[in-house]
């Protein structure tokens, strides 16, 4: 019985450490754009914490859909950083506006980006055209946060 309790405590410790690591990876990813003070972080859903802080700190926030994407991407070129989130599971930063790929679903040329997608509690790094990271315009909330 004692061994079982010790093993359980060790497993819980590893789980909490992994969740904290996810938050630290994402925190480093948005460093320079989003400031983290003593904010409470949802370690299970760290992108939801980033969404809340980005909403407060961004110079401009735009809800993305097929009608707003082209104008928003043009505007984003005049800002230092453009971060896009999809719900509480995807976080993308545009890395190259000049390298883009046409998207029929979005109706515009979608630039290169780097980001993270959280699926089944696991954080997966993604690189490529943002159309392949954020998916199609749909019923999910997709927002662009622009920072000077």
C-alpha positions as CSV (number, residue, x, y, z in Angstrom):
1,X,0.0,0.0,0.0
2,X,2.8,2.4,0.9
3,X,4.5,1.7,-2.4
4,X,1.3,2.5,-4.3
5,X,1.0,5.8,-2.6
6,X,4.6,6.8,-3.3
7,X,4.2,5.7,-7.0
8,X,1.0,7.7,-7.2
9,X,2.6,10.8,-5.8
10,X,5.6,10.5,-8.2
11,X,3.2,10.2,-11.2
12,X,1.2,13.3,-10.0
13,X,4.5,15.2,-9.7
14,X,5.5,14.3,-13.3
15,X,2.1,15.3,-14.6
16,X,2.2,18.7,-12.9
17,X,5.8,19.2,-14.1
18,X,4.7,18.5,-17.7
19,X,1.8,20.9,-17.5
20,X,4.1,23.6,-16.1
21,X,6.6,22.9,-18.9
22,X,3.8,23.4,-21.5
23,X,3.1,26.8,-20.0
24,X,6.8,27.8,-19.9
25,X,7.2,26.8,-23.6
26,X,4.3,29.0,-24.6
27,X,5.4,31.8,-22.3
28,X,8.8,31.8,-24.0
29,X,7.1,31.6,-27.4
30,X,5.1,34.9,-26.9
31,X,7.8,36.7,-24.9
32,X,8.3,40.2,-26.0
33,X,4.7,40.6,-27.0
34,X,2.7,39.4,-23.9
35,X,3.8,40.3,-20.4
36,X,3.2,37.8,-17.6
37,X,3.1,39.3,-14.2
38,X,1.7,37.2,-11.4
39,X,-1.2,36.1,-13.5
40,X,-2.8,32.8,-12.7
41,X,-2.1,30.3,-15.4
42,X,-4.4,27.5,-16.3
43,X,-1.7,24.8,-16.6
44,X,-4.1,22.4,-18.2
45,X,-5.2,24.9,-20.9
46,X,-2.3,27.4,-21.1
47,X,-3.5,28.9,-24.4
48,X,-6.7,30.1,-22.6
49,X,-4.4,32.2,-20.2
50,X,-2.5,33.6,-23.2
51,X,-5.8,34.5,-24.9
52,X,-6.9,36.5,-21.8
53,X,-3.6,38.3,-21.6
54,X,-3.4,39.0,-25.3
55,X,-6.9,40.4,-25.3
56,X,-5.8,42.9,-22.6
57,X,-2.4,43.7,-24.0
58,X,-2.7,43.7,-27.8
59,X,-2.7,46.9,-29.7
60,X,-5.4,45.5,-31.9
61,X,-7.5,42.4,-31.8
62,X,-9.5,41.1,-34.8
63,X,-11.8,38.1,-35.0
64,X,-10.7,36.2,-38.1
65,X,-13.1,34.8,-40.7
66,X,-13.0,34.6,-44.5
67,X,-14.2,38.2,-44.8
68,X,-11.6,39.8,-42.4
69,X,-8.5,37.7,-43.1
70,X,-7.1,39.5,-46.1
71,X,-7.4,43.0,-44.5
72,X,-6.1,41.7,-41.2
73,X,-3.0,40.1,-42.8
74,X,-2.3,43.4,-44.7
75,X,-2.6,45.3,-41.5
76,X,-0.5,42.8,-39.5
77,X,2.5,43.6,-41.8
78,X,2.7,47.0,-40.2
79,X,3.0,45.5,-36.7
80,X,5.9,43.9,-35.0
81,X,4.1,40.7,-34.1
82,X,0.9,38.9,-35.1
83,X,-0.3,36.1,-32.9
84,X,-3.3,34.0,-33.9
85,X,-5.2,31.7,-31.6
86,X,-7.9,29.1,-32.4
87,X,-10.1,28.5,-29.4
88,X,-8.0,27.3,-26.4
89,X,-5.9,24.8,-28.4
90,X,-3.9,26.5,-31.1
91,X,-1.4,29.4,-30.9
92,X,0.5,30.6,-34.0
93,X,2.9,33.5,-34.7
94,X,3.4,34.7,-38.3
95,X,7.0,34.4,-39.2
96,X,7.2,35.4,-42.9
97,X,4.6,37.4,-44.8
98,X,6.5,37.2,-48.1
99,X,6.3,33.4,-48.3
100,X,2.7,32.6,-48.6
101,X,0.4,29.9,-50.1
102,X,-3.0,30.5,-51.7
103,X,-5.9,29.2,-49.7
104,X,-9.3,28.5,-51.4
105,X,-10.9,28.1,-48.0
106,X,-9.7,31.5,-46.7
107,X,-9.7,33.2,-50.1
108,X,-6.3,34.7,-49.7
109,X,-2.6,33.9,-49.6
110,X,-1.7,32.6,-46.2
111,X,1.8,33.3,-44.8
112,X,4.3,31.1,-43.0
113,X,4.1,30.7,-39.3
114,X,5.2,28.7,-36.3
115,X,3.0,27.6,-33.5
116,X,1.7,25.0,-31.1
117,X,-1.4,22.9,-31.1
118,X,-2.6,21.2,-27.8
119,X,-4.3,17.9,-28.5
120,X,-5.2,15.4,-25.8
121,X,-3.2,17.4,-23.3
122,X,0.0,17.2,-25.4
123,X,1.6,20.3,-26.9
124,X,2.7,19.8,-30.5
125,X,5.0,22.2,-32.3
126,X,3.9,23.1,-35.9
127,X,5.7,25.0,-38.7
128,X,4.4,25.9,-42.1
129,X,1.7,27.9,-43.8
130,X,-0.7,29.1,-41.2
131,X,-3.7,27.7,-43.2
132,X,-2.3,24.3,-42.3
133,X,-2.0,25.2,-38.6
134,X,-5.2,27.1,-37.9
135,X,-7.4,25.1,-40.3
136,X,-10.4,26.4,-42.2
137,X,-12.7,29.2,-41.2
138,X,-15.3,27.6,-39.1
139,X,-17.5,27.9,-36.1
140,X,-14.4,28.0,-33.8
141,X,-13.2,31.4,-32.5
142,X,-10.1,32.5,-34.4
143,X,-8.5,35.7,-33.3
144,X,-5.5,37.7,-34.4
145,X,-3.6,39.8,-31.8
146,X,-1.4,42.5,-33.2
147,X,1.5,44.0,-31.2
148,X,3.6,47.1,-32.0
